[in-house]
Amino acid sequence: MKKFIALFLPLFIYNYTSAQDMGHLVLGIKGGYNYSLSSYTTNKKLPTNAVHGGYAGLMLKVPFDKRLFFVPQIDASYRGFSTDSLQKNVYSSIKEINIRVQPLLQLNFKDPETKSNTLFVQFGPSVGFGIWGRETKQDNNATPADANLRYGFKYYGRYDANWHTGIGYETTNGLRFLLEYAHGLGGMINTDNGPNLKYRNISIGFGYWLEKK
């Protein structure tokens, strides 16, 4: 995943600088609510509880081809999982803040030349990296212990990737509303022969395009 990040970030920066030459570059802000779901398997699949969170960040909008726009985004997102099944030497709860870089595309239902409100779909990948979190993990006696989330090869993964699919509504005065689903593409626990944890995230959010550059 680190190699993927190293390859991806220069491409993202290149797209941003190239977009500045295309004109009509619009800066926006966004925020919303996250409903984090998860799939968690140890020696069996365990039931998990949803975690409530949110996100906030920045976005750009660049015309690409008529109704198609390049909308790269970056945000801070709160997510996690928990389970009521306590097993020895495994996590029962993780809450995390991670940074997501999202080179997304937006396809409007109406042509921009009509200058009218429009439905749109948004899709594309993201890569994320954890910056801070809390964990609850059981010891050899299955007694829960709380601590700061440890990232590393033998612990919890700092980097991950997701695929985003969303539908939204955008007005001519710059308001933007979005319902989005993000599907985790890899497991988050790095321990050899350890549990498998994958996230799924449903979010409802809004945005506002500030001005044209």
C-alpha angles and dihedrals in degrees: 000000000000090000089050091052091049091053096041102050097059088051091051092050091048092052090049094051092044090050090059089065093053095067131225093070107172125195119212143176127222142185140163153139126298126207104193119203125180146192113220125182127177115154083329137012109277127206112249136199125233118248123217117221144133147223140221132184153117133285141185131213121207126174110242109167121346104289094009120092135182107230110180112185141183126194147157112244133191116213142145149140140239137188133195091215108097115202130171118272097358136103121266096178139019127177117182145174113213136176116234125201110198124187094189135170126221124204116194121210091218130050113254089231089071088064092213138128112276146189115234142183123223126198144159144095133295135197121208140188128198119238103177141353150149128243137195114203132171123237127218089288093050090250111149118239125189122216144143111290111266118217122201150096093291096038136034122340117250095198131056143156133224139185116227128206122174146158124212150159126240128193130208091245092062103264117137131189124191140186109193141178121203120193120201113233100198145030118268102208115082100189112124110254087358132135123301116232124182128173132220119187133197116191138182115197150150136222140189128210106222107195145321118265 
